[in-house]
C-alpha cells in the first residue's frame, strides 16, 4: 500500500481501487462504497483531484459514472493504467 501511495499517481491508484472493488462485487457495475471525499482520503488525494481523474477515465471511455454508480467499460485498459508506474 505504501508503494501505491508513493510511486503511483492518482489515476493509477484510482484504477487499481476500481478494479479491486469490481472484483469484490463480482461485477463491472457497482456503487462506490463511500463518499467521494472519503475515497479521496483513501487514495491520498483531494476531492477535486479525484473528480478530475474520474472525468479523465470517463473521457477515455474506461468507465461510465453516474452519481455513485460505476460501470467499467474497458477492464483491460483500466488494468494497464493500474499497472503503470
C-alpha positions as CSV (number, residue, x, y, z in Angstrom):
1,X,0.0,0.0,0.0
2,X,2.8,2.4,0.8
3,X,4.3,1.7,-2.6
4,X,0.9,2.6,-4.2
5,X,0.8,5.9,-2.4
6,X,4.3,7.0,-3.1
7,X,5.1,5.7,-6.6
8,X,1.8,5.6,-8.4
9,X,-0.1,8.7,-9.5
10,X,-3.7,9.3,-8.6
11,X,-5.1,7.8,-11.8
12,X,-3.2,4.6,-11.2
13,X,-4.4,4.3,-7.6
14,X,-7.9,5.1,-8.7
15,X,-7.9,2.5,-11.5
16,X,-6.5,-0.2,-9.1
17,X,-9.2,0.7,-6.5
18,X,-12.0,0.4,-9.0
19,X,-10.7,-2.9,-10.3
20,X,-10.4,-4.3,-6.8
21,X,-13.9,-3.1,-6.0
22,X,-15.3,-4.7,-9.1
23,X,-13.6,-7.9,-8.1
24,X,-15.1,-7.8,-4.6
25,X,-18.6,-7.1,-6.1
26,X,-18.1,-9.7,-8.8
27,X,-19.5,-7.2,-11.3
28,X,-18.2,-4.4,-13.6
29,X,-21.2,-2.3,-12.5
30,X,-21.3,-1.3,-8.8
31,X,-21.9,1.6,-6.5
32,X,-18.9,3.4,-4.9
33,X,-18.9,2.2,-1.3
34,X,-18.1,5.6,0.2
35,X,-18.5,9.3,-0.4
36,X,-16.1,10.8,-2.9
37,X,-14.4,12.9,-0.1
38,X,-13.7,9.6,1.8
39,X,-12.4,7.9,-1.3
40,X,-10.1,10.9,-2.0
41,X,-8.7,10.5,1.5
42,X,-8.2,6.7,1.0
43,X,-6.3,7.4,-2.3
44,X,-4.2,10.1,-0.6
45,X,-5.5,13.0,-2.7
46,X,-8.1,15.8,-2.5
47,X,-11.7,15.5,-3.8
48,X,-11.1,17.9,-6.7
49,X,-8.2,15.8,-8.0
50,X,-10.3,12.7,-7.6
51,X,-13.1,14.3,-9.6
52,X,-10.7,15.3,-12.4
53,X,-9.3,11.8,-12.6
54,X,-12.8,10.2,-12.7
55,X,-13.6,12.6,-15.5
56,X,-10.4,11.6,-17.4
57,X,-11.4,7.9,-17.0
58,X,-14.8,8.7,-18.4
59,X,-13.4,10.7,-21.4
60,X,-11.0,7.8,-22.2
61,X,-14.1,5.5,-22.1
62,X,-12.6,3.3,-19.4
63,X,-15.6,3.8,-17.1
64,X,-19.1,5.2,-17.1
65,X,-20.1,7.1,-14.0
66,X,-23.5,8.4,-13.0
67,X,-23.9,9.6,-9.4
68,X,-22.1,7.0,-7.4
69,X,-22.7,4.1,-9.8
70,X,-19.6,3.0,-11.8
71,X,-19.5,0.7,-14.9
72,X,-16.1,-0.4,-16.0
73,X,-16.3,-0.3,-19.8
74,X,-12.8,-1.3,-20.6
75,X,-11.3,-3.6,-17.9
76,X,-8.1,-4.2,-19.8
77,X,-7.4,-0.5,-20.4
78,X,-8.1,0.2,-16.7
79,X,-5.8,-2.7,-15.8
80,X,-3.0,-1.3,-17.9
81,X,-3.4,2.1,-16.2
82,X,-3.4,0.5,-12.8
83,X,-0.1,-1.2,-13.6
84,X,1.6,2.0,-14.8
85,X,4.5,3.2,-12.7
